[in-house]
Amino acid sequence: MSGTFFGYTQEQITHLAVTWGAAAFMLYMLFIVGENAWKSKASKRGTLALFFLLAFGMVGFVAKTITEKIMGI
């Protein structure tokens, strides 16, 4: 069991951290955007703009993950 951590290899731990850790972080960021919209008393259009503009960067990461699954990389 040399080179493992609780029976997991470094590659498995990295994969877990990138997928589940990043997903958890993205959900937390969406919570923060919603909290900012709520505290600023933004209108429905303003809230939509906040979610679209501030969360748009996550779309690339999700698209990359989906593309990798489809292509089998």
Residue, then its C-alpha position, 0 to 999 in steps of 0.5 A: m500500500s505504498g503511495t496510497f492514502f487510506g487506500y486511494t491513489q493520488e490520482q483518485i484523490t485529485h479527481l475527487a477534489v476537482t469534481w466534488g470540491a469544485a462542485a461544492f465551491m460552485l454551489y457556495m458561490l451561487f449561495i453568495v450571489g443569491e445572498n448579495a441579490w437579497k441584501s441589495k434588494a435587487s429586482k428580478r431583472g437585477t437578480l437574473a443579471l447578477f446570477f448570469l454575469l457573476a456565475f457565467g465563469m462556472v459554465g466553462f468548467v461545467a462544459k469542459t467536464i461534460t465534454e470530457k465525459i462525452m468524449g471519454i477522456 
